[in-house]
Amino acid sequence: MAMARALLSSPHLLLCSQSREALASKRNGLCPSSRLFGTRNFVSRGTHSHGSFSPIASMLERKAEKRKTVIPDPDFRIPIVLLGLAGGFVYQDKLLPAATTGLLGLLLLLQATRVRFVFDEEALEVRIGEQLQESGENVFVGGKNRWKYSTFVNWELWWPNFPILVYFKETQTKPEGQIHFFPVIFNGKQLYNVMLERAGPSKTSLPK
């Protein structure tokens, strides 16, 4: 009502003619422009221009800024290096380290073909296979393998020139913070760039 009164009383918006007809209309509380177009419609339009359109524009802008889902490509360098080391140990007749290194290499090779890091608009989630099936509950700390970026305390990509481990700490699992380590079986550059974009810079801010 306050806006309607302001619009109706504004001398720049409603100008009445000084003719006899206009003066008569003015005595009745109306001017020709409001009789012709309808005061109610005029006020309604003014309200829409300042009320409805702004939220719609803001909503469209937010949709335009929506971040795409990013899934870093698999990287098999670490499993291949481990399997190569296992072969070297076998050549030297060091069977125990050969078996240990070889099994770890095979495990990471399998994981690289099936485990995916999915970075959606609000969280990092671990999913399985090309169909991106849910990975279930975390076997070490419980809860779903999905963590919101807003809960990240810090993260690091160790040895960025040949990334081996990615570490992050989050407060979603428990308030005092939960630490996670993952072998980098994904494209290290893609992983670093999306972590930097979604979770902010790490404390070391590497690689440059």
KELUM-957046 format. One record per residue (C-alpha): residue number from 1; x negated, y negated, z. Coordinates in nm, 2 decimals. Each point is the difference from the previous one (the first is absolute). Layout:
N
{site NUM,{X,Y,Z}}
...
//
This chain:
208
{site 1,{0.00,0.00,0.00}}
{site 2,{-0.29,-0.24,0.08}}
{site 3,{-0.14,0.06,-0.35}}
{site 4,{0.34,-0.05,-0.16}}
{site 5,{0.05,-0.33,0.18}}
{site 6,{-0.35,-0.12,-0.10}}
{site 7,{0.06,0.08,-0.36}}
{site 8,{0.35,-0.16,0.00}}
{site 9,{-0.13,-0.32,0.17}}
{site 10,{-0.32,-0.04,-0.22}}
{site 11,{0.03,-0.31,-0.22}}
{site 12,{-0.24,0.15,-0.25}}
{site 13,{0.20,0.31,-0.06}}
{site 14,{0.36,-0.13,-0.01}}
{site 15,{0.07,-0.33,-0.16}}
{site 16,{0.36,-0.12,-0.04}}
{site 17,{0.11,-0.25,-0.26}}
{site 18,{0.12,-0.34,0.12}}
{site 19,{0.30,0.03,-0.23}}
{site 20,{0.36,-0.01,0.15}}
{site 21,{0.03,0.38,-0.05}}
{site 22,{-0.33,0.06,0.16}}
{site 23,{0.09,-0.22,0.30}}
{site 24,{0.32,0.18,0.04}}
{site 25,{-0.18,0.33,-0.01}}
{site 26,{-0.25,-0.13,0.25}}
{site 27,{0.28,-0.09,0.24}}
{site 28,{0.12,0.36,-0.02}}
{site 29,{-0.35,0.12,0.08}}
{site 30,{-0.09,0.11,-0.35}}
{site 31,{-0.20,-0.14,-0.29}}
{site 32,{0.04,0.09,-0.37}}
{site 33,{-0.30,0.21,-0.01}}
{site 34,{0.12,0.22,0.29}}
{site 35,{0.35,0.02,-0.16}}
{site 36,{-0.16,0.10,-0.33}}
{site 37,{-0.25,0.26,0.11}}
{site 38,{0.14,0.09,0.35}}
{site 39,{-0.18,-0.10,0.31}}
{site 40,{0.00,0.36,0.13}}
{site 41,{-0.17,0.13,-0.31}}
{site 42,{-0.26,-0.28,0.01}}
{site 43,{-0.09,0.07,0.36}}
{site 44,{-0.01,0.37,-0.06}}
{site 45,{-0.25,-0.05,-0.28}}
{site 46,{-0.22,-0.21,0.22}}
{site 47,{0.01,0.26,0.27}}
{site 48,{-0.10,0.27,-0.24}}
{site 49,{-0.29,-0.19,-0.14}}
{site 50,{-0.15,-0.04,0.34}}
{site 51,{0.13,0.31,0.17}}
{site 52,{0.04,0.31,-0.22}}
{site 53,{-0.26,-0.06,-0.27}}
{site 54,{-0.30,-0.05,0.23}}
{site 55,{0.03,0.35,0.18}}
{site 56,{0.06,0.16,-0.34}}
{site 57,{-0.31,-0.16,-0.14}}
{site 58,{-0.20,0.10,0.31}}
{site 59,{0.13,0.36,-0.03}}
{site 60,{-0.10,0.02,-0.37}}
{site 61,{-0.34,-0.15,0.08}}
{site 62,{-0.06,0.27,0.27}}
{site 63,{0.10,0.27,-0.24}}
{site 64,{-0.24,-0.13,-0.26}}
{site 65,{-0.28,0.01,0.27}}
{site 66,{0.07,0.37,0.09}}
{site 67,{-0.32,0.20,0.00}}
{site 68,{-0.02,0.31,-0.22}}
{site 69,{-0.07,0.34,0.14}}
{site 70,{-0.37,0.09,-0.05}}
{site 71,{-0.14,0.36,0.00}}
{site 72,{-0.38,0.01,-0.03}}
{site 73,{-0.13,0.26,-0.25}}
{site 74,{-0.16,0.32,0.14}}
{site 75,{-0.38,0.01,0.02}}
{site 76,{-0.19,0.33,0.01}}
{site 77,{-0.36,-0.13,0.06}}
{site 78,{-0.02,0.10,0.37}}
{site 79,{0.13,0.36,-0.06}}
{site 80,{-0.24,0.04,-0.29}}
{site 81,{-0.30,-0.13,0.20}}
{site 82,{0.09,0.24,0.29}}
{site 83,{0.03,0.30,-0.24}}
{site 84,{-0.33,-0.10,-0.15}}
{site 85,{-0.16,0.00,0.34}}
{site 86,{0.15,0.33,0.08}}
{site 87,{-0.16,0.14,-0.32}}
{site 88,{-0.34,-0.14,0.11}}
{site 89,{0.03,0.17,0.34}}
{site 90,{0.08,0.33,-0.17}}
{site 91,{-0.31,-0.04,-0.22}}
{site 92,{-0.20,-0.05,0.32}}
{site 93,{0.16,0.30,0.16}}
{site 94,{0.16,-0.22,0.27}}
{site 95,{0.33,0.18,0.00}}
{site 96,{0.17,-0.15,0.31}}
{site 97,{-0.04,-0.37,-0.11}}
{site 98,{0.09,0.11,-0.35}}
{site 99,{0.32,0.16,0.11}}
{site 100,{0.09,-0.30,0.22}}
{site 101,{-0.07,-0.26,-0.26}}
{site 102,{0.16,0.21,-0.28}}
{site 103,{0.32,0.05,0.20}}
{site 104,{0.02,-0.38,0.08}}
{site 105,{-0.06,-0.08,-0.37}}
{site 106,{0.28,0.24,-0.11}}
{site 107,{0.24,-0.14,0.26}}
{site 108,{-0.06,-0.36,-0.11}}
{site 109,{0.03,0.11,-0.37}}
{site 110,{0.34,0.15,0.07}}
{site 111,{0.10,-0.31,0.20}}
{site 112,{-0.11,-0.23,-0.28}}
{site 113,{0.24,0.18,-0.24}}
{site 114,{0.30,-0.02,0.23}}
{site 115,{-0.02,-0.28,0.26}}
{site 116,{0.10,-0.35,-0.10}}
{site 117,{-0.02,-0.33,0.18}}
{site 118,{0.32,-0.20,-0.09}}
{site 119,{-0.01,-0.37,0.07}}
{site 120,{0.35,-0.13,-0.03}}
{site 121,{0.13,-0.35,0.08}}
{site 122,{-0.03,0.03,0.38}}
{site 123,{-0.19,0.31,0.10}}
{site 124,{-0.27,0.26,-0.08}}
{site 125,{0.13,0.35,-0.03}}
{site 126,{-0.17,0.34,-0.06}}
{site 127,{0.19,0.21,-0.25}}
{site 128,{-0.06,0.33,-0.17}}
{site 129,{-0.02,0.11,-0.37}}
{site 130,{0.11,-0.16,-0.32}}
{site 131,{0.36,-0.01,0.12}}
{site 132,{-0.12,-0.21,0.30}}
{site 133,{0.17,0.23,0.26}}
{site 134,{0.00,-0.10,0.37}}
{site 135,{-0.31,0.12,0.19}}
{site 136,{0.19,0.08,0.31}}
{site 137,{-0.11,-0.08,0.36}}
{site 138,{-0.36,-0.09,0.08}}
{site 139,{-0.16,0.31,0.14}}
{site 140,{-0.24,-0.19,0.23}}
{site 141,{0.20,-0.29,0.15}}
{site 142,{0.36,0.08,-0.10}}
{site 143,{0.24,-0.23,-0.18}}
{site 144,{0.05,-0.06,-0.37}}
{site 145,{-0.31,-0.06,-0.22}}
{site 146,{0.13,-0.35,-0.08}}
{site 147,{-0.14,-0.32,0.16}}
{site 148,{0.11,-0.36,-0.06}}
{site 149,{-0.27,-0.25,-0.10}}
{site 150,{0.13,-0.24,0.27}}
{site 151,{-0.12,0.25,0.27}}
{site 152,{-0.36,0.03,-0.14}}
{site 153,{-0.26,-0.13,0.25}}
{site 154,{-0.30,0.06,-0.22}}
{site 155,{-0.12,0.21,-0.29}}
{site 156,{-0.34,0.09,-0.15}}
{site 157,{-0.12,0.17,-0.32}}
{site 158,{-0.33,0.15,0.09}}
{site 159,{-0.29,0.00,-0.25}}
{site 160,{0.20,-0.18,-0.26}}
{site 161,{-0.25,0.06,-0.29}}
{site 162,{0.07,0.37,0.05}}
{site 163,{0.30,0.00,0.24}}
{site 164,{0.02,0.30,0.23}}
{site 165,{0.24,-0.09,0.27}}
{site 166,{0.28,-0.25,0.04}}
{site 167,{0.10,-0.09,0.36}}
{site 168,{0.29,-0.20,0.13}}
{site 169,{0.15,-0.07,0.34}}
{site 170,{0.38,-0.06,0.04}}
{site 171,{0.23,-0.07,0.29}}
{site 172,{0.31,0.17,-0.14}}
{site 173,{-0.09,0.34,0.14}}
{site 174,{-0.08,-0.13,0.34}}
{site 175,{-0.03,-0.36,0.14}}
{site 176,{-0.36,0.03,0.10}}
{site 177,{-0.09,0.09,-0.36}}
{site 178,{-0.06,0.32,-0.19}}
{site 179,{-0.31,0.07,-0.21}}
{site 180,{0.02,0.19,-0.33}}
{site 181,{-0.29,0.13,-0.22}}
{site 182,{0.05,0.13,-0.35}}
{site 183,{-0.26,0.12,-0.25}}
{site 184,{0.00,-0.22,-0.31}}
{site 185,{0.13,0.24,-0.26}}
{site 186,{0.15,-0.29,-0.19}}
{site 187,{-0.14,-0.27,-0.23}}
{site 188,{-0.20,-0.21,0.25}}
{site 189,{0.04,-0.33,-0.18}}
{site 190,{0.38,0.04,-0.04}}
{site 191,{0.03,0.10,0.37}}
{site 192,{-0.20,-0.30,0.12}}
{site 193,{0.19,-0.25,-0.22}}
{site 194,{0.34,0.12,0.12}}
{site 195,{-0.10,0.02,0.36}}
{site 196,{-0.14,-0.36,-0.02}}
{site 197,{0.33,-0.12,-0.16}}
{site 198,{0.24,0.18,0.23}}
{site 199,{-0.18,0.01,0.33}}
{site 200,{-0.22,-0.30,-0.02}}
{site 201,{-0.39,-0.02,0.01}}
{site 202,{-0.19,0.25,0.21}}
{site 203,{-0.24,-0.12,0.26}}
{site 204,{-0.30,0.08,-0.22}}
{site 205,{0.18,-0.12,-0.32}}
{site 206,{-0.20,0.24,-0.22}}
{site 207,{-0.06,0.04,-0.29}}
{site 208,{-0.07,-0.36,-0.10}}
//
